[in-house]
Amino acid sequence: MENNVIQIKNFLEIMMDRLFYEWGQFLIIHKDISLQYIYKKDFYEKNCRVVIIQNNTENYQHIAIIVQEISEEYVFFPQMIKEFIIEIKDSIEIITKNHYENIEEFHSKKLIFTGNVYLYTNSLKVSEDILREYFQKNDLFLILRDEAYWDKFWGRKNPDAFMCYDSRDREFARSLYNLLSKRLVKIWYDEFSLKMGDSIIKKIDQGLQLCKYAIIIVSKNFLSNVKWAEREFRSLLHREIRENRKLILPVWVDVSEEDVLRYSLSLIDKYAVNASEGIEAVAENIIKVLKED
């Protein structure tokens, strides 16, 4: 039971990160609901999260539903959506005013529901056609955010950052990669970006050119690596100078200022986050920079 609770919590965190990636500029209001129902004489309980995505400047709102697996309980969704919209209108009041003139523009109780329902899920136990048809009968338009959607999204997206590290620091690099990936940060990371038969040099060069930023894991292993790590660092430094912008994001792992100074004046000049702060803090600092774009 405890493992199941942890799995649901992790699923919700991942899906909320995806939702915020798409809708973070809007007001997000959510409620967790436990659906209890009987199907073919058996009792079922399904936990889901219903979310209002509210655009307070353009006067409309969407709905999102987050549920790990969708089966027969989908028939309850239209009523659940209707009740939640009514509940929010009764309990939350927002008045938006013009910044320059003290006049009311609109009241949140007058927000228009678009009928769009974004469904964040890992698994469909009923066909997508049946779902769409049922939603349409209830004047709702289904927009599916399943794993197939995110796989396509991931494939189209250029890497946000290139991860440059020494292979002896792979455990730390992999842990950081996993944390960032859960937050929808696409990392060029050799362990998962290279496939059998790929030209290593060609693929690395592509990654170095396509990435918006480069995360450099500066360790004693990295500083002593005169092959791949140094080559990648020099390429990134050259690109940073050419483009005249911040590109390199250093993460120090068990190194001192003297260690980095001996390696490069350019690298010691860059403000770094230290791994001693914890890997979660490292990830948050990187995400903060990426969100500045």
C-alpha positions in Angstrom: 0.0 0.0 0.0 2.8 2.4 0.9 4.6 1.7 -2.4 1.4 2.4 -4.3 1.0 5.8 -2.5 4.6 6.7 -3.4 4.0 5.7 -7.1 0.9 7.9 -7.3 2.7 10.8 -5.6 5.6 10.5 -8.1 3.2 10.3 -11.0 1.3 13.4 -9.9 4.6 15.3 -9.5 5.7 14.4 -13.0 2.4 15.3 -14.6 2.1 18.6 -12.7 5.6 19.5 -14.0 4.4 18.7 -17.5 1.3 20.8 -16.9 3.2 23.7 -15.6 5.6 23.5 -18.5 2.6 24.1 -20.8 0.5 26.4 -18.7 2.8 27.9 -16.1 2.0 31.5 -17.1 -1.7 31.0 -16.1 -3.5 30.6 -12.8 -3.5 26.9 -11.9 -6.1 25.6 -9.3 -6.4 21.9 -8.6 -8.3 19.5 -6.4 -7.7 15.8 -5.7 -10.8 13.6 -6.1 -11.4 9.9 -5.2 -13.9 8.4 -7.6 -15.7 5.4 -6.1 -17.9 3.3 -8.4 -19.2 -0.2 -9.0 -18.5 -1.9 -12.4 -19.7 -5.4 -13.1 -20.6 -5.9 -9.4 -17.0 -5.0 -8.4 -16.1 -2.0 -6.3 -13.4 0.4 -7.6 -11.7 3.5 -6.3 -9.7 5.7 -8.6 -7.7 8.8 -7.5 -7.4 11.7 -9.9 -6.6 15.3 -9.9 -8.8 17.9 -11.7 -7.2 21.2 -12.6 -8.5 24.5 -13.8 -6.1 26.4 -16.1 -7.3 30.0 -15.9 -6.3 32.8 -18.2 -7.3 35.9 -16.2 -6.2 38.4 -18.9 -8.1 36.9 -21.8 -11.1 35.7 -19.8 -11.2 31.9 -20.4 -10.4 28.7 -18.7 -9.5 25.1 -19.7 -9.7 21.9 -17.6 -7.1 19.3 -17.1 -7.5 15.8 -15.6 -4.6 13.9 -14.3 -5.2 10.2 -13.8 -2.6 7.4 -14.0 -4.8 4.9 -15.8 -8.2 5.5 -17.5 -10.8 2.8 -17.6 -14.6 2.8 -17.0 -14.5 5.8 -14.6 -14.2 8.2 -17.6 -18.1 8.3 -17.6 -17.9 10.4 -14.4 -15.5 13.0 -15.9 -18.1 15.4 -17.4 -20.0 15.8 -14.2 -16.8 16.0 -12.2 -15.7 18.9 -14.4 -19.0 20.7 -14.2 -19.1 20.5 -10.4 -15.5 21.7 -10.1 -16.0 24.7 -12.3 -19.1 25.7 -10.2 -17.1 25.1 -7.0 -14.3 27.4 -8.1 -16.6 30.2 -9.2 -18.4 30.0 -5.9 -15.2 30.0 -3.8 -12.6 32.1 -5.6 -13.1 35.7 -6.7 -10.6 37.6 -8.9 -11.1 41.0 -10.3 -8.6 42.1 -13.0 -8.1 45.9 -13.5 -6.2 47.9 -16.1 -2.8 48.8 -14.9 -3.1 52.4 -16.0 -6.8 53.2 -15.3 -8.6 52.1 -12.2 -11.5 50.4 -13.9 -12.7 46.8 -13.7 -12.0 44.8 -16.8 -13.7 41.5 -15.8 -14.7 39.3 -12.9 -13.6 35.7 -12.5 -17.2 34.5 -12.1 -17.7 35.5 -15.7 -14.8 33.4 -17.1 -15.7 31.4 -20.2 -15.0 27.7 -20.1 -13.7 26.7 -23.5 -14.8 23.0 -23.2 -11.1 21.9 -23.8 -10.1 19.1 -21.5 -6.4 18.1 -21.3 -6.1 14.5 -20.2 -2.7 13.7 -18.6 -2.3 10.0 -18.3 0.1 7.0 -18.6 -2.4 4.4 -19.8 -5.7 4.1 -21.7 -7.8 1.0 -20.9 -10.5 2.2 -23.3 -10.1 3.3 -26.9 -9.3 6.9 -27.7 -12.2 7.0 -30.1 -14.7 6.0 -27.4 -13.3 8.7 -25.1 -13.5 11.4 -27.7 -17.0 10.4 -28.7 -18.2 10.5 -25.1 -16.6 13.8 -24.4 -18.2 15.3 -27.6 -21.6 14.1 -26.5 -21.0 16.2 -23.3 -19.9 19.3 -25.2 -16.2 18.7 -24.3 -13.2 18.5 -26.5 -10.5 15.9 -25.5 -6.8 16.8 -25.9 -4.7 13.8 -24.9 -1.4 14.2 -23.1 -0.3 10.5 -23.0 3.2 9.1 -23.2 3.0 8.9 -27.0 2.4 12.7 -27.1 5.4 13.3 -24.8 7.6 11.0 -26.7 6.9 13.0 -29.9 7.3 16.2 -28.0 10.7 15.0 -26.7 11.8 13.9 -30.2 11.0 17.3 -31.7 12.7 19.4 -29.0 16.3 20.5 -29.3 18.3 19.9 -26.2 18.1 22.6 -23.5 21.5 21.7 -22.2 24.5 19.6 -23.0 26.0 17.6 -20.1 29.8 17.7 -20.1 31.4 15.4 -17.5 34.1 12.8 -16.9 32.8 9.2 -17.2 34.1 8.5 -13.7 31.4 10.9 -12.4 28.7 9.1 -14.3 26.6 8.3 -11.1 26.3 12.0 -10.3 25.7 12.9 -13.9 22.9 10.3 -14.3 21.2 11.4 -11.1 21.2 15.0 -12.2 20.0 14.0 -15.7 17.1 12.1 -14.2 16.0 15.1 -12.0 16.1 17.5 -14.9 14.3 15.1 -17.2 11.4 14.9 -14.8 11.1 18.6 -15.0 10.9 18.4 -18.9 14.4 19.7 -19.3 15.9 17.9 -22.4 19.6 17.1 -21.7 22.1 15.9 -24.3 23.6 13.1 -22.2 25.8 10.6 -23.9 24.4 7.5 -22.1 21.0 8.1 -23.6 21.7 10.3 -26.6 24.1 7.9 -28.4 22.9 4.8 -30.1 24.8 1.8 -31.3 26.7 2.6 -34.5 26.6 6.4 -34.1 29.6 8.4 -34.8 30.6 9.6 -31.4 32.4 12.8 -32.6 29.6 13.7 -35.0 26.9 13.3 -32.3 28.8 15.1 -29.7 29.4 18.0 -32.1 25.7 18.1 -32.9 24.9 18.2 -29.2 27.4 21.0 -28.6 25.9 23.1 -31.4 22.2 22.5 -30.7 22.1 23.0 -27.0 21.1 26.3 -25.4 23.4 25.8 -22.4 26.1 23.4 -21.3 26.2 21.9 -17.8 29.8 21.2 -16.9 30.4 18.9 -13.9 33.7 20.2 -12.7 35.4 17.5 -10.6 39.0 16.5 -10.1 38.2 13.7 -12.7 37.1 16.3 -15.2 40.1 18.6 -14.6 42.5 15.7 -15.2 40.7 14.6 -18.4 42.8 15.8 -21.3 40.8 14.0 -23.9 37.0 14.3 -24.3 36.2 16.6 -21.3 38.8 19.2 -22.3 37.8 19.1 -26.0 34.2 19.7 -25.1 35.0 22.5 -22.7 37.2 24.3 -25.3 34.4 24.0 -27.9 31.8 25.4 -25.5 34.1 28.2 -24.4 34.7 29.2 -28.1 31.0 29.1 -28.8 30.3 31.2 -25.7 32.7 33.9 -26.9 31.4 33.8 -30.5 27.8 34.2 -29.4 28.6 36.7 -26.6 26.2 35.2 -24.1 26.0 33.0 -21.0 26.3 29.4 -22.2 28.4 27.4 -19.6 26.8 26.4 -16.3 29.4 25.0 -14.0 28.7 22.5 -11.2 31.5 22.0 -8.7 31.9 18.5 -7.3 34.6 18.2 -4.6 36.9 20.8 -6.1 38.5 24.0 -4.6 39.0 27.4 -6.2 42.7 26.6 -6.5 41.9 23.4 -8.5 39.7 25.3 -10.9 42.1 28.3 -11.2 44.9 26.0 -12.2 42.7 24.6 -15.0 41.2 27.7 -16.5 40.9 31.4 -15.7 37.7 31.5 -17.9 36.1 28.7 -15.8 37.1 30.2 -12.4 35.4 33.4 -13.5 32.0 31.8 -13.8 29.7 31.6 -10.8 29.1 27.9 -10.0 26.6 25.9 -8.0 28.3 23.5 -5.6 27.2 19.9 -5.4 27.6 20.1 -1.6 24.3 22.0 -1.5 22.6 18.8 -2.6 21.7 17.5 -6.1 18.1 18.9 -5.8 19.5 22.4 -5.3 21.8 22.0 -8.3 18.8 21.0 -10.5 16.8 23.9 -9.2 19.6 26.4 -10.0 19.9 25.0 -13.5 16.1 25.2 -14.1 16.1 28.8 -12.9 18.6 29.8 -15.6 16.7 27.9 -18.3 13.4 29.6 -17.4 15.0 33.0 -17.9 14.9 32.3 -21.7 
